Amino acid sequence: MNTVLQEGPKAPKDPTIKRPFFFIMQDKDIFGAPQNDGRGIQFIYMDMERLVNAAKIAGNVTDEQILNMLKTAEGFRKLVHSIGVSVSEKSGKDTVRFVMDMYPDKPGNPATRIEKDIVMDGMENIINLSDISWVDTDRTVGQIRFEFDRAKVQAITDVRLYLNDGFVAPEQTIEHSIDIESDDYKQMIQKSIMQTGNSERIERVLSKAGSGNDITLAFIGGSITQGAGAIPINEKSYARIFADEFKDKFAKGGNVNLIKAGVGGTPSELGMIRFERDVLRDGSEKPDLIVIEFAVNDEGDETKGNCYESLVRKALNLSWKPAVVLLFAVFSYDWNLQDRLSPVGVRYNIPMISVKDAVCPQFTLLPQEGRVISKNQFFYDVYHPSNAGHQIMADCLINLFDTVNGYHSIYGNESLEPVNPVIGADFEKVELLDRKEMEKLREKYKITSLSEGSFSDTDKDLQSVEMDSDIFQTPEFPYNWCHLGKTDNEPFIMTLVCSKLLLVFKDSGSITHGKALVYVDGILVKEADPLEVGWTHCNPVILFNNDRSKKHTIEIKMAKGNEDKKFTILGFGIVK
């Protein structure tokens, strides 16, 4: 039977930093009291300073200025930027209407109503007050209602007030903490193991660490591996947490070195190109463990898994045989690409961890039914895990090592040579070609001519990421070719011999950037538009994928009408 896979989104932008906030409701039970029309409604009155009291009790607010502003509609509008609402109900699919009514200054006068339909899956929904049509006769916040389609629905809600610039919220305390020592937590984590596979390589890592030797742990992926949603990103990313816990638990005197190579919004199509640079550090590092995380980034992969499998084989076939683990993260709507990508792990019998399998089934439970963590607690935003989410991801990996610890593998031959790819491995030997690598690769790929034309400048306004345990950012692809639109509009021309070639160009959200045309042997193969994605970002695209090497001439020039715009060639991915 053929399985139809749901198409997901392309990798997202980096998360928007949340404004300061305080709760007015936290883990508050709500119930659809039966109405004459068959609906259920929970009324929560907020007038007569009940909103002020909610801010004090649920939000820990003591600032008198803020409390006084909550007493009037005018003050509320000046103080509050947006309202965050999340509702959890067992089905996780039904909706409830959230309503906040203002009370008017005089009976009979109009008043503002704020309303939004909320899916009761525990994910936060943001209502921006700038989108509301306000009336001048509002007096105060009057009531909040939750309107269910049917009666007797029981649910739990959080309501946050996010503040405008200039206001400071007190530290918020989560009333129902996550009990990481509970049996429910341990069972949730255990569900993340899709397969332990051939554990011999992980056993070697544990043995090496247990003997007091230094260990290097490497992670490559998208924004989640970069640490998006972790506060602070250099300390609370799942990779850093795992490295710290690994050292405490398994290392017996040796150092544990962390290589964190996540780049937001990018797929394995880019990961395979930057692997040697960002993970192996151009040959200076030999990681003992490589964790690959692209399950929520690869919807935009042109090859639908060929690039991913090529990257996996790159890691597996390194001469020192590092342990390789496939990690499948998840988006807030319970989506990832593990159904597409996990056959790669099955083919090579390597360990696989699914965060989706661990956390998603319990999101629909109520706390008394065994829910360990709500969806709102797990996610920082719709795409990225919170600190708690990153901790859970790290614990899933630690659990794998705990499970393997003490195994004695019977596996012998680890060579991948007899194993045919399950999806494809066209780009297993791909290399990065940029200004820095040009001379080193010139002879190998017979680069007999290179004319930079008007692409002779270097772009320094690049996508940058926090590598390893750094809080500062490292720019991606600094050795680039840039057309600034201020010189002659001459094409970039390169002649070389290869079988496969990818272009990596810079996306941007600035109208100063324009389109470029890419020709291979005089034939237009790509119109590269840096504004299509809309933010500063590295974009890999395949120019050709042939079975045999031959001589090709690559020409890149600005599209007509875009000559005065900016375009940056970050580099190329090239296969002999």
C-alpha positions as CSV (number, residue, x, y, z in Angstrom):
1,M,0.0,0.0,0.0
2,N,1.4,3.4,-1.0
3,T,1.6,5.9,1.9
4,V,0.7,9.5,1.0
5,L,2.9,11.8,3.1
6,Q,1.6,15.1,4.2
7,E,3.5,18.0,2.7
8,G,4.9,20.3,5.2
9,P,6.4,23.8,5.1
10,K,9.8,24.8,4.2
11,A,12.2,25.6,7.0
12,P,11.2,28.7,8.9
13,K,12.8,32.0,9.8
14,D,14.5,32.3,13.1
15,P,12.0,32.8,15.9
16,T,10.7,36.3,16.8
17,I,11.9,37.3,20.3
18,K,8.9,37.4,22.6
19,R,8.0,40.5,24.5
20,P,7.9,40.6,28.3
21,F,4.7,39.2,29.6
22,F,2.7,38.2,32.7
23,F,0.0,35.7,33.2
24,I,-3.6,36.6,34.1
25,M,-4.5,32.9,33.9
26,Q,-2.2,29.9,34.2
27,D,-3.2,26.3,34.0
28,K,-6.7,27.5,34.8
29,D,-9.5,25.0,34.6
30,I,-12.4,26.1,32.3
31,F,-15.7,24.3,31.7
32,G,-18.4,24.8,29.1
33,A,-21.5,25.5,31.3
34,P,-24.6,24.4,29.3
35,Q,-26.5,27.1,27.5
36,N,-30.0,27.1,26.1
37,D,-28.7,26.9,22.5
38,G,-26.6,23.7,23.3
39,R,-23.3,25.5,23.6
40,G,-21.1,25.6,26.6
41,I,-19.6,28.9,28.0
42,Q,-17.1,29.7,30.7
43,F,-17.6,33.2,32.0
44,I,-14.7,34.9,33.8
45,Y,-15.4,38.5,35.0
46,M,-12.6,41.0,34.9
47,D,-14.3,44.2,36.0
48,M,-14.2,45.7,39.5
49,E,-10.4,45.3,39.6
50,R,-10.6,41.5,39.2
51,L,-8.2,41.9,36.3
52,V,-5.8,43.6,38.7
53,N,-6.1,40.8,41.1
54,A,-5.5,38.2,38.4
55,A,-2.3,40.0,37.5
56,K,-1.1,40.0,41.1
57,I,-1.9,36.3,41.7
58,A,-1.2,34.6,38.4
59,G,1.3,37.1,37.1
60,N,3.3,38.1,40.2
61,V,2.8,41.8,39.3
62,T,3.5,44.3,42.1
63,D,4.3,47.4,40.0
64,E,1.6,49.9,40.9
65,Q,1.8,51.7,37.6
66,I,1.0,48.5,35.7
67,L,-1.8,47.6,38.2
68,N,-3.4,51.0,37.8
69,M,-3.2,50.9,34.0
70,L,-5.2,47.6,34.1
71,K,-8.1,49.4,35.7
72,T,-9.1,51.3,32.6
73,A,-9.5,50.5,28.9
74,E,-7.3,53.4,28.1
75,G,-4.5,52.2,30.4
76,F,-4.9,48.6,29.1
77,R,-4.4,49.7,25.5
78,K,-1.2,51.7,26.4
79,L,0.2,48.8,28.4
80,V,-0.7,45.7,26.4
81,H,0.8,44.9,23.0
82,S,-0.9,41.5,22.5
83,I,-2.7,38.7,24.2
84,G,-1.4,35.1,24.2
85,V,-4.1,32.4,24.6
86,S,-3.6,28.7,24.8
87,V,-6.2,26.0,25.5
88,S,-5.6,22.3,26.1
89,E,-8.4,19.8,25.7
90,K,-8.3,16.0,25.4
91,S,-9.1,15.8,21.7
92,G,-6.5,18.4,20.7
93,K,-8.5,19.2,17.6
94,D,-11.7,21.1,18.5
95,T,-11.8,24.9,18.7
96,V,-13.1,27.3,21.3
97,R,-13.8,31.0,20.8
98,F,-11.9,33.3,23.1
99,V,-13.7,36.6,23.8
100,M,-12.6,39.6,25.8
101,D,-15.4,42.2,26.1
102,M,-14.8,45.8,27.2
103,Y,-17.5,47.5,29.2
104,P,-18.7,50.9,28.0
105,D,-18.6,54.2,29.9
106,K,-22.4,54.4,29.8
107,P,-25.0,51.7,29.4
108,G,-26.1,51.4,25.8
109,N,-22.9,52.8,24.4
110,P,-20.8,50.5,22.1
111,A,-17.8,48.7,23.4
112,T,-14.9,46.8,21.9
113,R,-14.9,43.0,21.5
114,I,-11.7,41.1,21.0
115,E,-12.2,37.5,19.8
116,K,-10.4,34.7,18.2
117,D,-11.0,31.0,17.5
118,I,-8.5,28.8,19.3
119,V,-7.6,25.2,18.5
120,M,-7.5,23.4,21.8
121,D,-4.1,21.7,21.2
122,G,-2.2,23.7,23.8
123,M,-0.4,25.9,21.4
124,E,-0.3,29.6,22.1
125,N,-2.3,32.0,19.8
126,I,-1.3,35.6,19.7
127,I,-3.9,38.4,19.3
128,N,-2.2,41.7,18.3
129,L,-4.1,44.7,19.7
130,S,-3.0,46.8,16.8
131,D,-5.3,44.7,14.7
132,I,-8.4,45.6,16.8
133,S,-11.0,48.2,15.8
134,W,-11.4,50.1,19.1
135,V,-14.3,52.4,20.1
136,D,-13.9,55.6,22.1
137,T,-16.5,54.6,24.7
138,D,-14.7,51.7,26.3
139,R,-14.3,52.1,30.1
140,T,-12.6,48.9,31.4
141,V,-12.0,45.2,30.6
142,G,-15.3,43.6,31.5
143,Q,-15.2,39.9,31.0
144,I,-13.5,37.0,29.3
145,R,-15.5,34.1,27.9
146,F,-14.6,30.8,26.4
147,E,-17.4,29.7,24.1
148,F,-17.5,26.0,23.2
149,D,-19.6,24.5,20.5
150,R,-21.0,22.0,22.9
151,A,-21.6,21.9,26.6
152,K,-19.6,20.2,29.4
153,V,-16.2,20.5,27.7
154,Q,-13.4,20.6,30.2
155,A,-10.1,22.2,29.3
156,I,-7.2,24.2,30.7
157,T,-6.1,27.6,29.6
158,D,-3.2,30.0,29.9
159,V,-3.7,33.7,29.1
160,R,-0.7,36.1,28.9
161,L,-0.5,39.8,28.4
162,Y,2.5,40.9,26.3
163,L,3.6,44.4,27.0
164,N,4.4,47.4,24.9
165,D,8.0,48.8,24.7
166,G,9.0,50.6,27.9
167,F,7.3,48.2,30.3
168,V,8.9,45.5,32.3
169,A,7.2,42.3,33.5
170,P,8.2,40.4,36.6
171,E,9.7,37.0,36.4
172,Q,7.0,34.4,35.7
173,T,6.8,31.1,37.6
174,I,5.2,28.1,36.0
175,E,2.9,26.7,38.7
176,H,2.9,23.1,37.4
177,S,6.6,22.2,36.9
178,I,7.7,19.3,34.8
179,D,8.6,16.3,37.0
180,I,11.6,14.8,35.3
181,E,11.9,12.2,38.0
182,S,8.4,10.9,37.4
183,D,7.6,7.5,35.8
184,D,5.5,9.3,33.2
185,Y,8.5,11.5,32.2
186,K,10.7,8.5,31.9
187,Q,8.2,6.6,29.9
188,M,7.7,9.6,27.6
189,I,11.5,9.8,27.0
190,Q,11.7,6.0,26.3
191,K,9.2,6.3,23.5
192,S,11.7,8.5,21.5
193,I,13.8,5.5,20.5
194,M,12.8,4.4,17.0
195,Q,15.7,1.9,16.9
196,T,19.0,1.4,18.6
197,G,20.4,-0.2,15.4
198,N,24.0,-1.3,15.3
199,S,25.2,0.1,18.6
200,E,28.8,-0.8,18.2
201,R,29.9,2.7,17.4
202,I,28.1,4.2,20.3
203,E,29.6,1.5,22.6
204,R,33.0,2.6,21.4
205,V,32.2,6.3,22.3
206,L,31.1,5.2,25.8
207,S,34.2,3.0,26.2
208,K,36.5,5.8,25.1
209,A,34.9,8.3,27.5
210,G,34.9,5.8,30.3
211,S,38.6,5.3,29.8
212,G,39.4,9.0,30.5
213,N,40.0,10.0,26.9
214,D,38.8,13.2,25.3
215,I,35.5,13.0,23.4
216,T,34.1,15.3,20.6
217,L,30.4,15.5,20.1
218,A,29.1,17.0,16.9
219,F,25.7,18.2,15.9
220,I,24.5,19.4,12.4
221,G,21.0,20.6,11.6
222,G,18.8,23.6,11.2
223,S,17.7,26.3,13.7
224,I,16.7,23.8,16.4
225,T,20.3,22.6,16.4
226,Q,21.5,26.2,16.3
227,G,19.5,26.5,19.6
228,A,16.6,28.6,18.5
229,G,14.1,29.0,21.4
230,A,16.8,28.3,24.0
231,I,17.4,31.0,26.5
232,P,20.4,31.7,26.5
233,I,21.1,29.9,23.3
234,N,24.7,29.1,24.1
235,E,23.8,27.3,27.3
236,K,20.4,25.8,26.9
237,S,20.4,24.3,23.4
238,Y,19.8,20.6,23.4
239,A,23.3,20.0,22.0
240,R,24.9,21.9,24.8
241,I,22.7,20.3,27.5
242,F,23.5,16.9,26.1
243,A,27.3,17.6,26.0
244,D,27.2,18.7,29.6
245,E,25.1,15.7,30.8
246,F,27.3,13.4,28.8
247,K,30.4,14.7,30.6
248,D,28.8,14.4,34.0
249,K,27.4,10.9,33.3
250,F,29.9,9.1,31.1
251,A,33.2,10.9,31.0
252,K,35.8,9.8,33.5
253,G,38.3,12.6,33.5
254,G,38.6,13.5,29.8
255,N,37.3,16.6,28.2
256,V,34.1,16.7,26.2
257,N,34.3,19.0,23.2
258,L,31.1,20.3,21.6
259,I,30.8,21.1,17.8
260,K,27.4,22.7,17.2
261,A,26.8,23.4,13.6
262,G,23.1,24.4,13.2
263,V,22.1,27.0,10.6
264,G,18.5,28.3,10.8
265,G,16.2,27.7,7.9
266,T,18.5,25.5,5.9
267,P,18.1,21.9,4.8
268,S,20.5,18.9,4.4
269,E,21.0,20.2,0.9
270,L,23.1,22.9,2.5
271,G,24.3,20.7,5.4
272,M,26.1,18.3,3.1
273,I,28.0,21.2,1.4
274,R,29.2,22.7,4.7
275,F,29.8,19.4,6.5
276,E,33.6,19.4,6.1
277,R,33.9,23.0,7.1
278,D,31.4,23.3,10.0
279,V,31.6,19.8,11.5
280,L,35.1,18.5,10.6
281,R,36.6,22.0,10.6
282,D,38.4,21.3,7.4
283,G,40.1,18.2,8.9
284,S,41.1,19.6,12.2
285,E,38.4,17.7,14.1
286,K,37.5,14.0,14.2
287,P,34.2,13.8,16.1
288,D,33.4,10.6,18.0
289,L,29.6,11.2,17.6
290,I,27.7,13.0,14.9
291,V,24.0,13.8,15.4
292,I,22.1,14.8,12.3
293,E,18.8,16.8,12.7
294,F,17.0,17.9,9.5
295,A,13.6,16.3,9.9
296,V,11.8,19.7,10.1
297,N,14.0,21.5,7.6
298,D,14.0,19.2,4.6
299,E,10.6,19.8,3.0
300,G,12.4,22.3,0.7
301,D,15.0,19.7,-0.3
302,E,14.8,19.4,-4.1
303,T,15.8,15.7,-4.0
304,K,13.3,14.6,-1.3
305,G,15.9,12.7,0.7
306,N,18.9,12.2,-1.7
307,C,20.8,15.0,-0.1
308,Y,19.9,13.8,3.4
309,E,21.2,10.2,2.6
310,S,24.3,11.7,1.0
311,L,25.0,13.6,4.3
312,V,24.4,10.5,6.4
313,R,26.8,8.5,4.2
314,K,29.4,11.2,4.5
315,A,29.4,10.9,8.2
316,L,29.2,7.1,8.3
317,N,32.0,6.6,5.9
318,L,34.6,8.7,7.7
319,S,37.8,6.7,8.2
320,W,37.6,6.8,12.0
321,K,34.0,5.4,12.0
322,P,32.2,7.9,14.3
323,A,28.8,7.0,15.8
324,V,26.0,8.5,13.9
325,V,22.5,9.3,15.3
326,L,19.5,10.5,13.3
327,L,17.4,12.9,15.4
328,F,13.9,13.8,14.3
329,A,12.6,17.0,15.9
330,V,9.0,18.2,15.5
331,F,6.9,21.3,14.8
332,S,4.0,22.3,17.0
333,Y,1.4,20.8,14.8
334,D,2.9,17.4,15.3
335,W,4.7,17.3,11.9
336,N,8.1,16.2,10.8
337,L,9.6,14.2,7.9
338,Q,10.6,11.0,9.8
339,D,8.4,8.9,7.5
340,R,10.4,10.1,4.5
341,L,13.9,10.1,6.2
342,S,13.8,7.1,8.6
343,P,14.2,4.5,5.9
344,V,17.8,5.8,5.6
345,G,18.4,4.9,9.2
346,V,16.8,1.5,8.7
347,R,19.0,0.8,5.6
348,Y,22.2,1.4,7.5
349,N,20.9,0.1,10.9
350,I,21.9,3.2,12.8
351,P,20.2,4.7,15.9
352,M,17.2,6.9,15.4
353,I,15.5,9.2,17.9
354,S,12.0,10.7,17.3
355,V,11.0,13.7,19.6
356,K,7.6,13.5,17.8
357,D,7.0,10.0,19.0
358,A,7.9,11.0,22.6
359,V,6.0,14.2,23.2
360,C,3.1,14.4,20.8
361,P,0.9,11.5,22.1
362,Q,0.9,13.1,25.6
363,F,0.0,16.6,24.5
364,T,-3.7,15.7,24.3
365,L,-3.8,14.4,27.9
366,L,-4.8,16.4,31.0
367,P,-2.2,16.5,33.8
368,Q,-4.3,14.0,35.9
369,E,-4.2,11.7,32.9
370,G,-0.5,11.6,32.7
371,R,0.4,14.6,30.7
372,V,4.1,15.5,31.4
373,I,4.4,18.7,29.5
374,S,1.9,20.9,27.6
375,K,2.5,21.9,24.0
376,N,2.8,25.5,25.1
377,Q,5.5,24.6,27.6
378,F,7.4,22.5,25.1
379,F,7.4,25.1,22.3
380,Y,8.9,28.5,22.3
381,D,7.0,29.3,19.2
382,V,5.3,27.3,16.4
383,Y,8.6,25.9,15.2
384,H,11.2,25.8,18.0
385,P,11.4,24.2,21.4
386,S,11.5,26.1,24.6
387,N,14.2,25.5,27.3
388,A,12.0,22.7,28.5
389,G,11.8,21.3,25.0
390,H,15.5,21.5,24.5
391,Q,16.0,19.6,27.8
392,I,13.6,16.9,26.6
393,M,15.5,16.5,23.3
394,A,18.8,16.2,25.2
395,D,17.2,13.7,27.6
396,C,16.0,11.6,24.6
397,L,19.6,11.4,23.4
398,I,20.9,10.6,26.9
399,N,18.3,7.8,27.2
400,L,19.7,6.3,24.0
401,F,23.1,6.2,25.4
402,D,21.8,4.8,28.7
403,T,20.0,2.1,26.8
404,V,23.1,1.1,24.8
405,N,25.4,1.4,27.7
406,G,26.5,-2.1,28.6
407,Y,25.6,-3.7,25.3
408,H,28.2,-5.9,23.7
409,S,27.5,-5.8,19.9
410,I,27.8,-8.8,17.7
411,Y,28.1,-6.7,14.6
412,G,31.3,-6.9,12.7
413,N,31.7,-5.5,9.2
414,E,30.7,-1.9,9.2
415,S,31.6,-1.1,5.6
416,L,28.9,0.7,3.6
417,E,30.3,-0.2,0.3
418,P,28.0,-3.2,-0.4
419,V,24.9,-1.2,0.7
420,N,22.9,0.4,-2.0
421,P,21.2,3.7,-1.0
422,V,17.5,3.6,-0.2
423,I,16.8,7.0,-1.6
424,G,20.0,8.1,-3.3
425,A,23.6,9.2,-2.5
426,D,24.4,11.4,-5.5
427,F,26.1,14.0,-3.4
428,E,28.0,11.9,-0.9
429,K,31.3,13.3,-2.3
430,V,30.2,17.0,-2.6
431,E,32.7,19.6,-1.7
432,L,32.4,23.4,-0.9
433,L,33.9,25.6,-3.6
434,D,34.3,29.3,-2.6
435,R,37.0,31.9,-2.8
436,K,38.9,30.3,0.0
437,E,38.8,26.8,-1.5
438,M,39.3,27.8,-5.1
439,E,43.1,27.3,-5.3
440,K,42.9,24.0,-3.5
441,L,40.3,22.6,-5.8
442,R,41.4,24.2,-9.1
443,E,43.4,21.3,-10.3
444,K,41.0,18.6,-9.2
445,Y,38.1,20.2,-11.1
446,K,40.2,21.6,-13.9
447,I,39.0,25.2,-13.3
448,T,40.8,26.6,-16.3
449,S,39.2,30.0,-16.2
450,L,37.5,32.2,-13.7
451,S,36.2,35.7,-14.4
452,E,34.6,37.4,-11.4
453,G,33.2,40.2,-13.6
454,S,31.2,42.6,-11.5
455,F,30.9,40.0,-8.7
456,S,34.3,41.0,-7.4
457,D,33.2,42.4,-4.0
458,T,32.8,40.5,-0.8
459,D,29.5,40.6,1.1
460,K,29.8,40.9,4.9
461,D,26.1,41.2,5.7
462,L,25.5,37.4,6.0
463,Q,23.4,35.0,7.9
464,S,25.3,34.4,11.2
465,V,24.9,31.7,13.8
466,E,26.0,30.8,17.3
467,M,28.5,27.9,16.8
468,D,29.5,25.4,19.5
469,S,29.1,27.1,22.9
470,D,29.6,30.6,21.6
471,I,27.1,33.4,22.3
472,F,28.7,35.5,19.5
473,Q,27.7,34.7,15.9
474,T,29.8,33.4,13.1
475,P,29.0,34.5,9.6
476,E,28.2,31.7,7.1
477,F,30.0,31.7,3.7
478,P,32.3,34.7,4.2
479,Y,34.4,33.9,1.2
480,N,31.9,34.9,-1.4
481,W,31.5,36.8,-4.6
482,C,29.2,39.8,-4.5
483,H,27.7,42.1,-7.1
484,L,27.1,45.4,-5.4
485,G,25.4,47.1,-8.4
486,K,27.9,49.9,-8.4
487,T,30.4,48.5,-10.9
488,D,30.2,47.3,-14.5
489,N,27.5,44.7,-15.0
490,E,29.8,42.0,-16.2
491,P,28.9,38.3,-15.6
492,F,30.7,35.8,-13.3
493,I,32.1,33.1,-15.6
494,M,33.7,29.8,-14.5
495,T,34.8,26.8,-16.6
496,L,35.3,23.5,-14.8
497,V,34.9,19.7,-15.1
498,C,32.4,18.0,-12.8
499,S,29.3,15.8,-12.8
500,K,27.2,17.7,-10.3
501,L,27.0,21.3,-9.2
502,L,24.9,23.3,-6.7
503,L,24.8,27.1,-6.3
504,V,24.5,28.6,-2.8
505,F,23.3,32.2,-3.0
506,K,22.2,34.7,-0.4
507,D,18.5,35.4,0.3
508,S,17.6,38.8,1.7
509,G,14.6,40.8,2.8
510,S,16.0,44.0,1.4
511,I,14.8,45.6,-1.8
512,T,18.4,46.5,-2.5
513,H,18.8,42.9,-3.7
514,G,17.8,41.7,-7.2
515,K,17.5,38.6,-9.4
516,A,20.4,36.9,-11.2
517,L,20.3,34.5,-14.2
518,V,22.3,31.3,-14.1
519,Y,23.4,29.7,-17.3
520,V,25.1,26.3,-17.8
521,D,26.8,25.9,-21.2
522,G,24.8,28.8,-22.5
523,I,21.4,27.5,-21.4
524,L,19.4,29.4,-18.7
525,V,18.8,26.9,-15.9
526,K,17.9,29.1,-13.0
527,E,16.5,32.6,-12.1
528,A,17.8,33.1,-8.6
529,D,15.6,35.5,-6.6
530,P,17.0,36.5,-3.2
531,L,13.7,38.1,-2.2
532,E,11.6,35.0,-2.6
533,V,12.3,33.7,0.9
534,G,12.4,37.2,2.4
535,W,15.2,37.1,5.0
536,T,18.9,36.9,5.2
537,H,19.5,33.2,4.6
538,C,21.7,30.7,2.7
539,N,19.9,29.1,-0.3
540,P,21.3,26.0,-2.0
541,V,19.9,25.0,-5.5
542,I,20.9,22.3,-7.8
543,L,22.2,23.5,-11.2
544,F,22.8,20.0,-12.7
545,N,23.1,16.4,-11.5
546,N,24.8,14.2,-14.2
547,D,26.2,10.7,-14.1
548,R,29.5,11.6,-15.6
549,S,32.0,14.5,-15.4
550,K,32.4,16.8,-18.3
551,K,33.5,20.3,-19.0
552,H,30.9,23.0,-18.2
553,T,30.9,26.8,-18.4
554,I,28.9,28.5,-15.7
555,E,27.7,32.1,-16.2
556,I,25.9,34.2,-13.7
557,K,24.7,37.7,-14.5
558,M,22.1,40.1,-13.2
559,A,18.6,39.9,-14.7
560,K,17.4,42.7,-16.9
561,G,16.3,45.7,-14.8
562,N,18.3,44.4,-11.8
563,E,21.7,45.5,-12.8
564,D,21.8,48.1,-10.0
565,K,20.8,45.6,-7.3
566,K,22.9,43.4,-5.1
567,F,23.4,39.7,-5.5
568,T,25.8,37.4,-3.6
569,I,27.2,34.0,-4.7
570,L,28.0,32.4,-1.4
571,G,29.7,29.4,-3.0
572,F,29.1,26.2,-4.9
573,G,28.7,22.5,-4.0
574,I,30.7,20.4,-6.5
575,V,31.1,16.7,-7.2
576,K,33.8,15.3,-9.4
